[in-house]
Amino acid sequence: MKFKHIHFIINPASGKEEPILNYINQVFDGSTTKWDISVTQRHKNPGDIAKKLIGKTDLIVVYGGDGSVTDTAGALHGTDTPMAIIPGGTANVMAKQLQIPLDSISALELIKSHHKLKAVDMGLVNGHPFLLRVNLGIMADMILQAGRGLKDTIGQLAYGYTAIKTMVNATPVKYKLKIDGKEIEETAVSLTITNSGNIGIAGLDMLPGISITDGLLDVILMGDNDLTSVLKIAGNTLLQNQTEALKHWRCKNIVIQMDAEQAFIRDDCEQKAKKLAIKVVPAAINIVVPR
């Protein structure tokens, strides 16, 4: 498949510092593909730009981190306009999940040729889209405490550093869950509703069998933050095995109620709520991936 026209959305505030415009020109120089660019600003996010491009281009490419990717996908889901990703952030989890090259020139070469379109599921939480996951508890605090300065200094290791801090100070929270109609009550230090299995390291998933194309979401609950549970989870993640230290359900819909308003992370976006209504949208968006 060859695209006649491509529109690039560039987030200049993403984690990488590189001459991305030079790379685009280098890869597409001499090509019959026409291309344009838009640059995000403080009050002009990727989703706002993408909405105005629907029906006006053959492919929308986003250069940025997972937040920019989700924002663009949220604008395009339910349309016929596909998207592509040039990983420009710190973790680039969706790119790793889809085996998209992390090197920008290689990602551009993929868009130019040797690719296919993959229909990917999406989740909605209180009506807002996510491609990766919704995190509450330890996993949310880990991301919230990894500030831009820390990520600029040590990159993805920032999340490991803040994970240790939040693990020590974690306080269990009572959750009332309604999973595909079945009511469950649990107390946990971490609750994740995930569409993607990848944890930010290529080939390494939270649990085996998580798929972004199965029309389901995976609910993963960590009840305790004691050392034994943490070591079991870490070891089984490395070995890609199931573990009794985590409770795991697969579903299409889940409602989460808490006694008090709690901060949560929707991909890279921080929000607060006392009740979360989450559902899967199967095959919501077509994304360029390696053939």
CORBELBEL-V601429 format. One record per backbone hydrogen bond with DSSP energy under -1.0 kcal/mol. CO is the residue of the C=O (numbers start at 0). NH is the residue of the N-H. E is the energy in kcal/mol with one decimal. If there is no record, write none. Layout:
{{CO;NH;E} {CO;NH;E}}
This chain:
{{3;33;-2.8} {4;57;-1.3} {5;35;-1.9} {6;60;-2.7} {7;37;-2.5} {8;62;-3.0} {9;39;-2.7} {10;13;-1.5} {17;19;-2.1} {18;22;-1.9} {19;23;-2.4} {20;24;-2.3} {21;25;-2.5} {22;26;-2.5} {23;27;-2.3} {27;30;-2.0} {33;5;-2.4} {35;7;-3.0} {37;9;-3.0} {40;43;-1.7} {43;40;-1.9} {44;48;-1.8} {45;49;-2.9} {46;50;-2.3} {47;51;-1.0} {49;52;-1.3} {52;55;-2.5} {58;6;-2.6} {59;83;-2.0} {60;8;-3.5} {61;85;-2.5} {62;10;-2.2} {63;87;-2.6} {64;68;-2.0} {65;69;-2.6} {66;70;-2.2} {67;71;-2.1} {68;72;-2.6} {69;73;-2.7} {70;74;-1.1} {71;75;-1.4} {72;76;-1.9} {75;78;-2.0} {81;59;-1.9} {82;287;-2.2} {83;61;-2.4} {85;63;-1.3} {87;15;-2.3} {91;95;-1.8} {92;96;-2.6} {93;97;-2.1} {94;99;-2.9} {102;106;-2.3} {103;107;-2.2} {104;108;-2.4} {105;109;-1.9} {106;110;-1.6} {107;111;-2.0} {108;112;-2.0} {113;290;-1.7} {115;288;-2.6} {117;286;-2.4} {119;283;-1.2} {119;284;-1.7} {121;280;-3.8} {122;129;-2.4} {123;278;-2.0} {124;127;-2.1} {127;124;-3.1} {129;122;-3.1} {131;194;-3.6} {131;195;-1.7} {132;266;-2.5} {133;192;-2.5} {134;264;-2.3} {135;190;-2.1} {136;140;-2.7} {137;141;-2.5} {138;142;-1.1} {139;143;-2.5} {140;144;-2.3} {144;146;-1.5} {146;150;-2.4} {147;151;-2.6} {148;152;-1.4} {149;153;-2.7} {150;154;-1.9} {153;156;-1.4} {154;157;-1.8} {155;158;-1.4} {156;160;-2.2} {157;161;-2.3} {158;162;-1.9} {159;163;-1.6} {160;164;-1.4} {161;165;-2.6} {162;166;-2.2} {163;167;-1.6} {164;168;-1.3} {172;187;-2.4} {174;185;-2.5} {175;256;-2.4} {176;183;-3.1} {177;254;-1.7} {178;181;-2.1} {181;178;-2.7} {183;176;-3.5} {185;174;-3.6} {187;172;-2.9} {188;137;-2.6} {189;221;-2.6} {190;135;-2.4} {191;219;-3.1} {192;133;-2.7} {193;217;-2.7} {196;205;-2.6} {200;203;-2.4} {203;198;-2.0} {211;120;-3.3} {216;250;-2.5} {217;193;-3.1} {218;248;-2.2} {219;191;-2.6} {220;246;-2.7} {221;188;-2.4} {221;189;-1.4} {225;229;-2.2} {226;230;-2.5} {227;231;-2.2} {228;232;-2.5} {229;233;-2.6} {230;234;-2.6} {231;235;-2.5} {232;236;-2.1} {233;237;-2.0} {234;238;-1.9} {235;240;-2.6} {242;245;-1.4} {246;220;-2.7} {248;218;-3.1} {250;216;-3.3} {251;279;-1.9} {252;179;-2.3} {253;277;-3.1} {254;177;-1.9} {255;275;-2.7} {256;175;-2.6} {261;272;-1.8} {263;270;-2.6} {264;134;-2.3} {265;268;-2.5} {268;265;-3.1} {270;263;-3.0} {272;261;-2.7} {273;257;-2.4} {275;255;-2.9} {276;125;-2.9} {277;253;-2.6} {278;123;-2.6} {280;121;-1.7} {283;77;-1.5} {284;119;-3.1} {285;82;-2.4} {286;117;-2.5} {288;115;-2.1}}
